[in-house]
Amino acid sequence: MGVLTRMSTVVKAKMNRLLDNAEDPRETLDYAYDKQMEMLRDVKRGVVEMVTTKRRLELQASKVKETTSKLEEQARQAMAAGREDLARLALQRKQAAVIELDGLDQQVANLELEQEKLTNAEARLRAKVDAFRTRKEIVKAQYSAAQAQVRIGSALSGISEEMGDVQLSIERAETKTDSLRARAGAIDELADAG
C-alpha cells in the first residue's frame, strides 16, 4: 500500500511539472477572457429575448385594446337596436378583455423591471470584462518581458562562461607563444655560440 501511494505521489509530481512547463499563462488568460466574453454574449442574448417578449406582449395588449373598443361599440349598437341581450354579451366579453389587458399590462411592467435588471447586470459585467481585458494585456506583456529577461540573462551567463573559456584559451596561447619565443631565443643563442 505504501509503494502505491509513493508511486501515485511521484506520478502526480511529474505530471504537475509537465503541466507547469506546458502551461503558458498568456493562453490561460486568453481562454478566461473568451469565457467571459461568452457570458457577456449570453447576457446580451437574454436582454434581446426579454425585449422581444415584451414587444410581443405589447402588440397583444394593443390588439386587446382594439377588441375592447370594438366590443364597447357593439354594446352601444345593440342597445340602440333594442337588443339588450347582445349588449350584455358584448359587455361581458369587454370585461374579459379588460381583465386580459390588465394581466398583459402587468406582465409588460414585470418584463420592463427584469429588462432593467438584466441591462444593469450586462453593464456591470461589461465593465468587469473590460477591466479584466486590460489587466490581462498588462500581465501578458509583463510575462513576455520576464521571458525576454530570462533569455537575456541566460545568454549573458553563457557569454560570461564562454568569455571565461576564451580568456583561458588566450592565456594558454600566450603561455605557448612565450614558451616558443624562449625556445627560439635559446636556439638562436646556441646557434650564435656555435
N, C-alpha and C positions, 0 to 999 in steps of 0.2 A: 504494500500500500504506500509506503514512504517513497519508493522508487518512482511509482506512477505520479505522485504529487510533485516530486522533483522534476521529472520529465515534463510534466504539464507546465511547471513554472519556467523551465528553460525554453520550451516552445513558445510560451506567451512572451517571454523576454525577447526572443529572436524575432517574433512576428511584430512586436511593438517597435523594435529597432528598424525593421524593414519598412514598416508603415511611416515611422518618423522620417526615414530617408526619402521615401517616395512622396510624402506629403509636401505640397507646395502651398504655403499659406495664401498666396495670391489666388490660386484656383479655388480654395475653400471660401475665401471672401467673395469671389465672383459667384460661386454657387449660392451662398447665403443671400446675396443681393438679388439673384434671379428668383429665388423662392419668395423674397419679399415683394418683388415686382408682380409675381404671380398672385400673391394675396391681394395686392392693390387692384389688380385687374378683376379679381373675383368680387371685391367690394364695389367697384365701379359697375360691374355687371348687375349686382344686386340693386344698385341705385336705379339703373336703367329699367330693370324689370319692375321695380316698385313704381316708377313714374308711368310706365306703360299700363300697369294695372290700374293706377289712379285715373289715367286718361280714359281707360275703358269704362270705369265706373262713372266718371263724369258724363261720358256720352250716354250711358244707360240712364243716368239721372235726368239728363236733358230730354230724352225720349219719354220718360215717365212724366215729366212736367208737361210736355205737349199732350200726352194722353189725358192728364188731369184737366187741362184746359178744354180739350175736346169733350170729355165726359160732362164737365160743367155746362158747356154749351148744349149738349144733348139733353141734359136735365131741364134747361130753360125751354128748349124747343118742345120737349114732351109736356111740360106744364102749360105752355101756350096752346098746345094742341089738345089739352084736357086729358092727357094720358099720365095720370099720377103714378100708376104702377111702373111705367117706363122711366119716369123721372126718379122714382125711388131706387130703381135698379141702377140707373146711371150714377146717382149719388153714392150708392153702396160701392160701386166699382171705383168711384173717385176716392172714397175713403180708403179703400185698399191700396190704391195707387199712392195716396199721400203717406200712408204707413210705409210702403215700399220706398218712397222718396226719402223719408226721414232716415230709414236704415242705410240707404245708399249715401246720403249726406254724411252720416256718422262714420261709415267706412272710409269715405274720402278724407274726412278730417283725421281719422286714425292713421291712414296711409301718409298724409302730409307730415304728421308728427314723426312717424317712422322714417320717412324720407329725410327729414331734417336731421334725425339722429345718425342715419347712415352717411349723410353728406358730411356731417361734423367728424364722424369716425374716419371717413375717407381723407379728410383734410389732415387730421392728426397722423394717420398712417403715412400719408404722402410726406409730411414733414419729417417723420422718423426715417422713412426710406431715403429721403434726400440727405439727411444728416448722416445716415449710415454710408451712403454712396461717397460722400465727402471724406468721411473717416477711413473708408475702405481704400480710397485712392491714396490717401496720406500714408497709410500703413503699407500699401503695396510699394510706394515709392521708397519708404524707409527700408523695407525688406530688400529691394533691389540695390539700394545704396550700401546696405550692410553686406550683401553678397559681393558687391564690387570691392568693398574694403577688404573682405576676406581674401578674394582673389589677388588683390594688390599686395596685401600682407604676405600671402603665400609666395607670390612672385619675388617680393623683396627678400624674404628669408631664403629663398632658393638662390637669389643673386648673391646674397652675402655669403652663403655656403660656397657657391661657385667662385666668388671672389677670393675666399679663403683658399680654395683649391688652386686658383690661378696664382695667388701670392706664393704658395708653397712651390708651385712649378717655376715661378720666376726665381725664387731663392735657390732652388736646385740648379736651374740653368746658370745663374750667376756663379754658384759654387763650382760647377763643372767648368765654366769659362775661366774662372780664376785658376782652377787646377790645371787646365790645358795651357794657359799663359805661363804658369810657373814651370810646367814641364818644357814648354817651348823655350823659355828663358834658360832653363837648365841645359837643354840640348845645345842652344847657341853658345852658352858659356863653355860647355865641354868641347864643342867644335872649335872655338877660338883657342882653347888651351891645348888642343892637339890630340 
